[in-house]
């Protein structure tokens, strides 16, 4: 592998090739135990990886100055044996690297001489010492014209900037760390560059940067005559004879790096959780594995936030996707997609999810297959896993297991090995990060949607004298949270308040402002404020809340008995009125006013006469505004679509949405409210004036009885008479100068209203057994479906409603 390493500043070009050496790479943790042991380390020291990992570094590495020594010095002053203790450089006291030469005894080769470089590491990871080592024999080129041989070569350190083309040189330093995760390698490489680039010193004058040689043959397999002459003169070190097994190892490393690079480009193209899961699972098949199944914790899949605590036997997992290259349907019945499952304790799947570490089973024997399958009730996994190679890797984020991937290879394919385990772990690490990003996005989407839904009212489709339909569309690119709202408020006298508003801006702040303003409108509406007065009060409130409170609002009150609308506008787009008589749609010409929060601007109330069947359409500007177009075109399209015949109110709303938002890609959110103004016929209204005379109480009962019998509502007579009697009695007692008003309205329910000129609101009293008064409203509250009291400058109105389908009878023992 010719890395194309640049030459140093002053030395001879002949020295460059000598820097290419086969390296042993070892990482030691804070406890002095080996945590990484490369293939080069196995070949140099003759210790297998499985025997080295977890062992004391002092028992394996002849590294003086980095490990505290307990052995006897050799003839050249170096130590052949060292104890397991790490010196103070690993605790941060000494922050410089060390290098040296040592002689070790190897079983097959006898005593060999080793050059080594040791770097103390710091940081959040467990790595505390990086050791690079090489056999000095590969650098022995014989005596040259200048008398240099292997004895003149010593390990050392130099700034990587000492060499021309150092950027290319430092960029390839990560190749020294094979089979290591990107996170580990990045942290270690950054510290190596700070502490000093490993070099070979020739007589302490010439320095050559060390670059790894994994045994890959050069571009040309033949020596030139010039090469032969330079080797004879000692000017060029002889190249090692290419070894096929090293070529295969290098090819395997490159293949896995290319695979991980390809996977990184394929996953994470979307923040959609379901799509991300499919990408992650499909990326592994068939290049890395023949079967891949992804399981996620139920909380992650449901978008409920970050999982709390480690998983256990009660944790429910969902098999969210399966990809394989077996015959179609082979896995569907036994491992169906979407299945919730809790994994038994004595299985490799449980081991992976609780330890957060990959689990590898190179070959699933029939005995092991029976054991694993036996842990699952009513599920025979044996035909699927027997004689296969199994690798289970965790999907983690912030050290919490979100899920895991089950990977399997069929018989006849190379079984999973340690390098595959590292590759699978790296794949899972990248996939876990992407899945966590998608999970967080899904969670935020759910939070935003829940917040928006909680702030929007559940509008009753039928109010007294009108039918209502609504639509809310979140902005396509703004996180589903906005400041648009609509509302309907039930008012005394069978009237209905209709509201549409739009807080300027988007996001959580706008949604929070919208919630405050909506609550204020709802409160003031129940106080029967005229539309203009309500907007003035809302404007004052917005200014007190802060300068950022700016909103447009349209407030209308529909009186179905008088067949009229009273509307006030605060900077909002005008409403559309569709006339039932000829189907014509028109924009209502209203005083526009300034947006809420501007202050110092008067609002005016306009009165519009309507007929039964007319439809009123209120919406926010997100429906009609298109960037680059005049808003007049959008309003014209709104009128045209609103006038289109429809079978129902919902169909009419859908027609408008389809016409003005055909692709569903509007950036702004949209609120739409449509009300069909049915009116209340005169035959369904009974209205009388009563004098301030106690004898009028009896008359009120007779009037109510007569009207209910005329309406063929005999079941309502007794309860209505009793409650009207109580309300009229209170009005006679507290009235001042004017007459008492009594009104009955028959719609979907029976509405009764009693009005007087006393502005003090009616309220429930806690009457004791000795009190002669104070039980009237308690009686009304117990018999009526709904009741209430509203106050105006002219007095108050107390009302109650009785359901016509099932009317309560009086409970005489409560009187």
ZAMARGU-4260 file (C-alpha; in steps of 0.2 Angstrom, whole numbers, plus 5000, padded with zeros to 4 digits):
<rodrens>
0) 5000/5000/5000 | 5009/5015/4994 | 5003/5030/5004 | 5012/5042/4994 | 5020/5050/5010
5) 5030/5066/5006 | 5048/5068/5010 | 5055/5077/5025 | 5062/5095/5022 | 5081/5091/5021
10) 5084/5072/5020 | 5087/5061/5006 | 5073/5054/4995 | 5080/5037/4998 | 5073/5037/5016
15) 5055/5038/5012 | 5052/5019/5009 | 5059/5015/5026 | 5045/5023/5035 | 5033/5010/5028
20) 5032/4996/5042 | 5020/4983/5048 | 5013/4989/5064 | 5006/4981/5079 | 4992/4992/5087
25) 4987/4990/5105 | 4975/5000/5116 | 4976/4999/5135 | 4962/5005/5147 | 4964/5015/5163
30) 4965/4998/5173 | 4980/4993/5163 | 4971/4980/5153 | 4972/4977/5135 | 4956/4983/5126
35) 4962/4983/5108 | 4974/4970/5100 | 4976/4971/5081 | 4981/4957/5069 | 4998/4965/5068
40) 5000/4963/5087 | 4995/4945/5086 | 5009/4942/5073 | 5022/4952/5082 | 5020/4945/5100
45) 5013/4928/5096 | 4997/4931/5107 | 4980/4928/5100 | 4967/4942/5101 | 4955/4932/5112
50) 4970/4928/5124 | 4976/4946/5125 | 4960/4956/5127 | 4957/4959/5146 | 4974/4954/5151
55) 4987/4965/5160 | 4996/4975/5147 | 5012/4973/5157 | 5012/4955/5154 | 5011/4957/5135
60) 5020/4973/5131 | 5039/4977/5133 | 5035/4996/5134 | 5047/5005/5146 | 5042/5022/5152
65) 5024/5020/5149 | 5021/5005/5160 | 5030/5004/5177 | 5043/4991/5177 | 5046/4977/5189
70) 5059/4966/5179 | 5077/4965/5177 | 5087/4976/5164 | 5094/4967/5149 | 5111/4970/5142
75) 5106/4986/5133 | 5097/4993/5148 | 5080/4989/5142 | 5068/4978/5152 | 5061/4961/5145
80) 5047/4960/5158 | 5035/4973/5165 | 5022/4973/5178 | 5003/4977/5175 | 5003/4995/5183
85) 5001/5010/5173 | 5013/5025/5177 | 5008/5043/5181 | 5007/5048/5163 | 4990/5039/5162
90) 4983/5049/5176 | 4987/5065/5167 | 5002/5070/5177 | 5014/5067/5162 | 5006/5072/5145
95) 5020/5067/5133 | 5023/5051/5123 | 5037/5039/5125 | 5047/5028/5113 | 5060/5015/5114
100) 5068/4998/5109 | 5065/4982/5118 | 5070/4963/5115 | 5057/4950/5118 | 5057/4931/5117
105) 5045/4924/5104 | 5041/4905/5103 | 5044/4902/5085 | 5057/4916/5081 | 5068/4917/5097
110) 5073/4934/5103 | 5067/4948/5092 | 5070/4967/5093 | 5055/4978/5094 | 5053/4997/5091
115) 5038/5005/5100 | 5029/5021/5102 | 5017/5024/5117 | 5004/5039/5118 | 4995/5043/5134
120) 4977/5047/5130 | 4964/5057/5139 | 4946/5061/5136 | 4929/5053/5140 | 4933/5036/5132
125) 4940/5021/5141 | 4956/5022/5131 | 4971/5028/5141 | 4987/5022/5131 | 4990/5019/5113
130) 5005/5008/5109 | 5012/5006/5091 | 5026/4992/5089 | 5036/4985/5074 | 5049/4972/5072
135) 5065/4981/5068 | 5071/4966/5057 | 5060/4973/5043 | 5070/4988/5043 | 5087/4980/5043
140) 5095/4984/5026 | 5113/4980/5029 | 5128/4991/5030 | 5128/5005/5017 | 5140/5018/5011
145) 5137/5028/5027 | 5137/5014/5039 | 5119/5014/5043 | 5110/4998/5048 | 5096/4993/5060
150) 5105/4998/5075 | 5106/5016/5069 | 5087/5017/5068 | 5077/5023/5083 | 5059/5027/5086
155) 5054/5045/5089 | 5041/5059/5087 | 5040/5074/5076 | 5027/5087/5072 | 5017/5081/5057
160) 5019/5099/5050 | 5038/5096/5049 | 5035/5086/5032 | 5029/5093/5016 | 5012/5088/5012
165) 5008/5085/5030 | 4989/5087/5028 | 4989/5072/5017 | 5000/5063/5029 | 4989/5067/5044
170) 4974/5063/5035 | 4980/5045/5033 | 4985/5043/5051 | 4968/5034/5055 | 4974/5020/5044
175) 4986/5015/5058 | 4970/5010/5068 | 4961/4996/5059 | 4945/4988/5065 | 4941/5003/5076
180) 4925/5013/5077 | 4925/5030/5069 | 4922/5038/5086 | 4937/5029/5094 | 4949/5032/5080
185) 4944/5051/5078 | 4948/5054/5097 | 4964/5045/5097 | 4971/5052/5080 | 4968/5070/5086
190) 4978/5066/5102 | 4992/5058/5092 | 4994/5073/5081 | 4995/5084/5096 | 5008/5074/5105
195) 5019/5070/5089 | 5019/5060/5074 | 5028/5043/5075 | 5045/5043/5065 | 5060/5033/5062
200) 5076/5042/5067 | 5092/5038/5057 | 5107/5043/5068 | 5096/5056/5076 | 5098/5067/5060
205) 5086/5061/5047 | 5067/5058/5052 | 5055/5047/5042 | 5036/5047/5046 | 5030/5030/5050
210) 5016/5024/5039 | 5007/5007/5040 | 5010/4993/5029 | 4997/4980/5030 | 5006/4968/5017
215) 4998/4975/5001 | 5009/4973/4986 | 5016/4988/4977 | 5009/4994/4961 | 5024/4985/4952
220) 5029/4968/4958 | 5047/4970/4950 | 5062/4979/4956 | 5071/4990/4944 | 5090/4990/4942
225) 5091/5006/4951 | 5081/4999/4966 | 5094/4984/4966 | 5108/4996/4966 | 5101/5007/4980
230) 5098/4992/4991 | 5116/4986/4988 | 5122/5003/4993 | 5111/5003/5009 | 5101/5018/5002
235) 5084/5008/5001 | 5077/4995/5013 | 5072/4979/5004 | 5053/4977/5003 | 5045/4963/5012
240) 5039/4949/5000 | 5020/4951/4998 | 5010/4938/5009 | 4993/4932/5002 | 4985/4931/5019
245) 4989/4949/5022 | 4982/4954/5005 | 4966/4946/5010 | 4965/4954/5027 | 4968/4971/5019
250) 4955/4968/5006 | 4943/4963/5019 | 4946/4979/5029 | 4944/4990/5013 | 4928/4980/5009
255) 4920/4984/5026 | 4925/5002/5025 | 4917/5004/5008 | 4902/4995/5015 | 4900/5007/5030
260) 4903/5022/5019 | 4889/5016/5007 | 4878/5013/5021 | 4881/5030/5029 | 4875/5038/5012
265) 4860/5027/5011 | 4853/5029/5029 | 4846/5045/5037 | 4839/5053/5021 | 4823/5057/5030
270) 4817/5061/5048 | 4803/5050/5045 | 4805/5036/5058 | 4797/5022/5047 | 4807/5026/5032
275) 4823/5027/5042 | 4820/5010/5049 | 4817/5002/5032 | 4833/5011/5026 | 4844/5004/5040
280) 4837/4986/5039 | 4838/4985/5020 | 4856/4992/5019 | 4864/4977/5027 | 4856/4964/5014
285) 4863/4956/5004 | 4881/4963/5005 | 4884/4960/5023 | 4870/4948/5028 | 4857/4937/5021
290) 4844/4941/5034 | 4841/4957/5044 | 4827/4961/5057 | 4825/4977/5066 | 4817/4978/5083
295) 4813/4994/5093 | 4806/4997/5110 | 4788/5001/5110 | 4791/5018/5118 | 4802/5023/5104
300) 4791/5017/5090 | 4776/5026/5098 | 4786/5043/5099 | 4784/5044/5118 | 4801/5051/5121
305) 4817/5044/5127 | 4816/5027/5135 | 4817/5027/5154 | 4829/5014/5161 | 4837/4998/5154
310) 4826/4985/5146 | 4821/4969/5155 | 4811/4954/5152 | 4795/4964/5153 | 4801/4976/5139
315) 4789/4975/5124 | 4798/4976/5107 | 4791/4978/5090 | 4798/4969/5075 | 4797/4984/5064
320) 4805/4978/5048 | 4813/4962/5040 | 4824/4961/5025 | 4831/4945/5018 | 4836/4936/5001
325) 4827/4920/5005 | 4812/4914/4995 | 4797/4925/4998 | 4786/4921/5013 | 4799/4911/5022
330) 4800/4922/5037 | 4782/4930/5037 | 4773/4917/5048 | 4786/4915/5061 | 4793/4933/5062
335) 4779/4944/5056 | 4783/4963/5054 | 4774/4973/5067 | 4773/4960/5080 | 4775/4965/5098
340) 4786/4953/5108 | 4795/4952/5125 | 4811/4942/5123 | 4815/4928/5135 | 4829/4930/5147
345) 4840/4915/5142 | 4842/4920/5124 | 4856/4929/5114 | 4843/4943/5110 | 4840/4946/5128
350) 4859/4946/5131 | 4862/4959/5118 | 4848/4971/5124 | 4853/4971/5142 | 4872/4972/5140
355) 4871/4984/5125 | 4885/4974/5117 | 4885/4964/5101 | 4882/4945/5102 | 4890/4934/5089
360) 4887/4915/5087 | 4897/4910/5072 | 4888/4893/5070 | 4870/4889/5077 | 4871/4871/5080
365) 4855/4860/5081 | 4858/4859/5100 | 4859/4878/5102 | 4845/4880/5089 | 4833/4869/5100
370) 4838/4878/5116 | 4834/4895/5108 | 4818/4890/5100 | 4813/4882/5116 | 4812/4898/5125
375) 4799/4905/5114 | 4781/4898/5116 | 4772/4892/5101 | 4786/4898/5089 | 4797/4886/5081
380) 4813/4896/5075 | 4823/4880/5071 | 4820/4880/5052 | 4826/4898/5052 | 4841/4898/5062
385) 4849/4881/5062 | 4866/4880/5054 | 4866/4898/5051 | 4878/4911/5058 | 4870/4924/5070
390) 4875/4942/5074 | 4865/4953/5086 | 4870/4971/5087 | 4862/4984/5098 | 4855/5001/5092
395) 4860/5013/5105 | 4859/5032/5108 | 4867/5040/5123 | 4871/5023/5130 | 4853/5018/5130
400) 4847/5003/5120 | 4833/5009/5108 | 4833/4992/5099 | 4843/4979/5091 | 4846/4971/5074
405) 4847/4952/5071 | 4858/4948/5057 | 4860/4930/5050 | 4870/4922/5036 | 4865/4906/5027
410) 4876/4890/5027 | 4889/4891/5013 | 4893/4909/5017 | 4908/4914/5028 | 4902/4914/5046
415) 4903/4930/5056 | 4920/4933/5064 | 4927/4947/5075 | 4929/4959/5060 | 4911/4956/5056
420) 4907/4960/5074 | 4916/4976/5073 | 4908/4981/5057 | 4891/4976/5063 | 4893/4986/5079
425) 4899/5001/5068 | 4884/4999/5057 | 4872/4999/5072 | 4881/5014/5080 | 4877/5024/5065
430) 4860/5017/5063 | 4856/5021/5081 | 4861/5039/5079 | 4850/5041/5064 | 4836/5032/5072
435) 4837/5043/5088 | 4836/5058/5077 | 4821/5052/5069 | 4814/5047/5086 | 4816/5064/5093
440) 4808/5072/5077 | 4793/5060/5079 | 4792/5064/5097 | 4793/5083/5094 | 4780/5081/5080
445) 4768/5072/5093 | 4771/5085/5106 | 4767/5099/5094 | 4752/5091/5087 | 4746/5087/5105
450) 4749/5105/5110 | 4740/5112/5095 | 4725/5100/5097 | 4723/5104/5115 | 4722/5123/5111
455) 4709/5121/5097 | 4691/5119/5103 | 4680/5104/5100 | 4667/5114/5091 | 4649/5107/5092
460) 4642/5104/5075 | 4625/5110/5079 | 4621/5126/5089 | 4605/5135/5091 | 4599/5140/5073
465) 4615/5136/5064 | 4626/5121/5059 | 4645/5123/5060 | 4660/5113/5051 | 4678/5117/5054
470) 4695/5112/5047 | 4713/5115/5053 | 4728/5112/5043 | 4746/5113/5051 | 4759/5121/5041
475) 4768/5108/5030 | 4786/5115/5034 | 4783/5122/5051 | 4782/5108/5064 | 4763/5107/5065
480) 4762/5122/5077 | 4755/5139/5073 | 4745/5153/5080 | 4729/5151/5069 | 4713/5147/5079
485) 4694/5146/5077 | 4680/5145/5090 | 4661/5145/5093 | 4653/5152/5109 | 4636/5148/5115
490) 4627/5165/5120 | 4611/5169/5129 | 4596/5171/5117 | 4600/5156/5106 | 4614/5167/5099
495) 4631/5160/5094 | 4648/5169/5093 | 4660/5164/5079 | 4678/5168/5080 | 4693/5166/5069
500) 4711/5173/5073 | 4729/5172/5068 | 4743/5176/5079 | 4758/5183/5069 | 4773/5171/5068
505) 4774/5152/5070 | 4781/5140/5083 | 4778/5137/5101 | 4778/5155/5106 | 4764/5159/5093
510) 4754/5144/5099 | 4756/5149/5117 | 4750/5167/5113 | 4735/5160/5103 | 4730/5150/5118
515) 4730/5166/5129 | 4721/5176/5117 | 4708/5163/5113 | 4704/5161/5132 | 4702/5180/5133
520) 4690/5180/5119 | 4680/5165/5126 | 4679/5174/5143 | 4673/5191/5136 | 4661/5183/5124
525) 4651/5175/5138 | 4650/5192/5146 | 4640/5197/5130 | 4651/5211/5125 | 4647/5219/5108
530) 4660/5214/5095 | 4669/5230/5094 | 4670/5232/5113 | 4677/5214/5114 | 4691/5218/5101
535) 4695/5234/5110 | 4697/5225/5126 | 4707/5211/5118 | 4719/5224/5110 | 4722/5232/5127
540) 4726/5214/5134 | 4738/5211/5120 | 4748/5227/5124 | 4749/5223/5142 | 4755/5205/5138
545) 4770/5212/5128 | 4775/5220/5111 | 4776/5203/5103 | 4758/5200/5104 | 4751/5204/5087
550) 4736/5195/5079 | 4722/5197/5068 | 4704/5193/5073 | 4687/5192/5066 | 4672/5191/5079
555) 4654/5188/5073 | 4638/5186/5083 | 4624/5177/5075 | 4606/5180/5081 | 4595/5167/5073
560) 4579/5174/5079 | 4582/5192/5072 | 4592/5184/5057 | 4606/5196/5058 | 4625/5196/5060
565) 4635/5208/5070 | 4653/5208/5065 | 4669/5217/5070 | 4686/5215/5061 | 4704/5218/5068
570) 4715/5217/5053 | 4709/5200/5047 | 4704/5195/5029 | 4685/5198/5026 | 4673/5184/5028
575) 4663/5176/5013 | 4644/5175/5014 | 4636/5163/5002 | 4617/5168/4999 | 4605/5153/4999
580) 4593/5162/4988 | 4604/5162/4972 | 4620/5154/4977 | 4630/5170/4975 | 4646/5172/4986
585) 4652/5189/4991 | 4666/5196/5002 | 4658/5206/5016 | 4663/5224/5016 | 4668/5228/5034
590) 4678/5241/5042 | 4695/5232/5043 | 4703/5240/5059 | 4721/5237/5065 | 4728/5220/5071
595) 4726/5216/5089 | 4741/5223/5099 | 4744/5239/5088 | 4734/5250/5100 | 4726/5267/5098
600) 4714/5261/5084 | 4695/5261/5085 | 4685/5246/5080 | 4667/5246/5073 | 4653/5234/5073
605) 4644/5231/5057 | 4626/5223/5056 | 4622/5211/5041 | 4605/5204/5038 | 4605/5186/5033
610) 4592/5173/5028 | 4589/5155/5033 | 4601/5144/5023 | 4615/5157/5020 | 4633/5151/5024
615) 4646/5161/5032 | 4664/5157/5029 | 4678/5163/5040 | 4697/5158/5037 | 4714/5163/5040
620) 4726/5170/5027 | 4736/5154/5025 | 4722/5148/5014 | 4722/5162/5002 | 4739/5169/5002
625) 4752/5162/4990 | 4769/5170/4989 | 4772/5180/4973 | 4753/5182/4970 | 4741/5195/4974
630) 4729/5191/4989 | 4714/5196/4978 | 4717/5181/4967 | 4716/5170/4983 | 4700/5178/4989
635) 4692/5177/4972 | 4696/5158/4972 | 4689/5157/4990 | 4672/5165/4984 | 4671/5153/4969
640) 4675/5137/4979 | 4663/5143/4993 | 4649/5145/4981 | 4651/5127/4974 | 4636/5116/4979
645) 4640/5103/4992 | 4630/5089/4999 | 4635/5093/5017 | 4645/5106/5027 | 4659/5094/5028
650) 4659/5092/5009 | 4659/5111/5007 | 4674/5113/5018 | 4683/5099/5009 | 4679/5107/4992
655) 4687/5124/4998 | 4702/5115/5004 | 4705/5105/4988 | 4702/5121/4978 | 4714/5132/4987
660) 4727/5119/4994 | 4728/5106/4980 | 4745/5099/4984 | 4744/5100/5002 | 4760/5110/5003
665) 4756/5127/5010 | 4769/5133/5022 | 4757/5142/5033 | 4744/5134/5044 | 4726/5136/5040
670) 4710/5138/5051 | 4693/5137/5042 | 4676/5139/5050 | 4659/5138/5040 | 4642/5141/5048
675) 4626/5138/5039 | 4614/5151/5046 | 4597/5141/5048 | 4588/5154/5059 | 4574/5150/5071
680) 4556/5151/5064 | 4544/5163/5073 | 4533/5148/5077 | 4547/5141/5088 | 4548/5156/5099
685) 4537/5162/5113 | 4540/5179/5121 | 4531/5189/5134 | 4533/5204/5145 | 4529/5202/5164
690) 4526/5216/5176 | 4535/5218/5193 | 4521/5210/5202 | 4521/5194/5212 | 4505/5189/5204
695) 4514/5187/5188 | 4523/5171/5194 | 4507/5162/5192 | 4504/5170/5175 | 4521/5164/5169
700) 4517/5146/5174 | 4501/5147/5163 | 4510/5154/5148 | 4524/5141/5149 | 4511/5127/5151
705) 4501/5133/5136 | 4515/5135/5124 | 4523/5118/5128 | 4506/5110/5125 | 4504/5119/5109
710) 4522/5112/5104 | 4516/5095/5110 | 4529/5094/5123 | 4519/5088/5138 | 4533/5079/5146
715) 4542/5096/5148 | 4528/5105/5157 | 4531/5101/5175 | 4550/5104/5176 | 4548/5120/5165
720) 4534/5127/5176 | 4544/5124/5192 | 4560/5132/5186 | 4551/5147/5177 | 4542/5150/5193
725) 4558/5151/5203 | 4567/5163/5190 | 4552/5174/5189 | 4550/5175/5208 | 4569/5181/5209
730) 4566/5194/5195 | 4551/5201/5203 | 4560/5202/5220 | 4576/5210/5213 | 4569/5220/5198
735) 4569/5239/5198 | 4559/5249/5185 | 4556/5239/5169 | 4546/5224/5165 | 4552/5206/5166
740) 4556/5197/5150 | 4551/5179/5147 | 4556/5169/5132 | 4554/5151/5126 | 4564/5144/5111
745) 4561/5127/5104 | 4577/5120/5094 | 4586/5104/5097 | 4582/5108/5116 | 4570/5119/5125
750) 4578/5136/5130 | 4570/5147/5143 | 4576/5165/5147 | 4571/5177/5161 | 4577/5194/5160
755) 4577/5209/5172 | 4585/5226/5174 | 4596/5221/5189 | 4614/5220/5183 | 4620/5210/5198
760) 4623/5192/5192 | 4613/5177/5198 | 4623/5165/5209 | 4620/5149/5219 | 4618/5151/5237
765) 4623/5139/5251 | 4606/5139/5260 | 4604/5131/5277 | 4589/5122/5284 | 4583/5138/5293
770) 4584/5149/5277 | 4568/5154/5269 | 4576/5159/5253 | 4591/5154/5242 | 4586/5137/5235
775) 4578/5143/5218 | 4594/5142/5208 | 4599/5126/5217 | 4583/5118/5210 | 4586/5125/5193
780) 4604/5118/5193 | 4597/5101/5198 | 4584/5100/5185 | 4591/5108/5169 | 4603/5101/5157
785) 4612/5118/5157 | 4609/5134/5165 | 4618/5151/5166 | 4618/5169/5169 | 4624/5184/5158
790) 4625/5202/5162 | 4624/5218/5151 | 4623/5236/5155 | 4604/5234/5154 | 4603/5221/5166
795) 4605/5202/5167 | 4597/5186/5159 | 4596/5169/5168 | 4593/5155/5156 | 4591/5136/5157
800) 4590/5122/5144 | 4580/5106/5145 | 4584/5091/5133 | 4568/5087/5123 | 4573/5068/5121
805) 4573/5065/5139 | 4567/5077/5152 | 4570/5075/5171 | 4555/5075/5183 | 4555/5085/5199
810) 4562/5077/5214 | 4550/5083/5227 | 4560/5077/5242 | 4574/5089/5237 | 4563/5105/5237
</rodrens>
